[in-house]
């Protein structure tokens, strides 16, 4: 019979949309206070894959990605999403988000994101939070799935995550 046990810790990942550079800095500072120092950070670029967030955020938001130095127990993903939702509310103005935080788990084999929206391919975790397998590592690269958001499956993001994977493979976590 198989034995149960503790999960191996995984790298905390965060996709961020922010309405400006200064707000991004404030959000990252708050996140570092919760989860420790940032290990990897992408460049910051205008988010032009959709205009879905433009009205709420008052224009084209800025997209960036991060990982944190301290690995987390993957069973905490729902708790982390609840905390990032609280941060989104804290930075909101008149009910409009100025920052959108998408936490997940980044591993040598996949990227899993947390969400509050249920869909056929998402798994319920806790407190109304679902997990989505967003990317898988196969044939020497991260690969998109049919539901993967356009920015996550872009060539630039895949190349970034492949480079982060190389560093993760060498450094542990």
Rosetta blueprint (number, residue, H / E / L):
1 X L
2 X L
3 X L
4 X L
5 X L
6 X L
7 X L
8 X L
9 X E
10 X E
11 X E
12 X E
13 X E
14 X E
15 X E
16 X E
17 X E
18 X E
19 X L
20 X L
21 X H
22 X H
23 X H
24 X H
25 X H
26 X H
27 X H
28 X H
29 X H
30 X H
31 X H
32 X H
33 X H
34 X H
35 X H
36 X L
37 X L
38 X E
39 X E
40 X E
41 X E
42 X L
43 X L
44 X L
45 X E
46 X E
47 X L
48 X L
49 X L
50 X L
51 X L
52 X L
53 X L
54 X H
55 X H
56 X H
57 X H
58 X L
59 X L
60 X L
61 X L
62 X E
63 X E
64 X E
65 X E
66 X E
67 X E
68 X E
69 X L
70 X L
71 X L
72 X E
73 X E
74 X H
75 X H
76 X H
77 X H
78 X H
79 X H
80 X H
81 X H
82 X H
83 X H
84 X H
85 X H
86 X H
87 X H
88 X H
89 X H
90 X H
91 X H
92 X L
93 X E
94 X L
95 X L
96 X E
97 X L
98 X L
99 X E
100 X E
101 X E
102 X E
103 X E
104 X E
105 X E
106 X E
107 X L
108 X L
109 X L
110 X E
111 X E
112 X E
113 X E
114 X E
115 X E
116 X L
117 X L
118 X L
119 X L
120 X L
121 X L
122 X L
123 X E
124 X E
125 X E
126 X E
127 X L
128 X L
129 X E
130 X E
131 X E
132 X E
133 X E
134 X E
135 X E
136 X E
137 X E
138 X E
139 X L
140 X L
141 X E
142 X E
143 X E
144 X E
145 X L
146 X L
147 X L
148 X L
149 X L
150 X L
151 X L
152 X L
153 X L
154 X L
155 X H
156 X H
157 X H
158 X H
159 X H
160 X H
161 X H
162 X H
163 X H
164 X H
165 X H
166 X H
167 X H
168 X H
169 X H
170 X H
171 X H
172 X L
173 X L
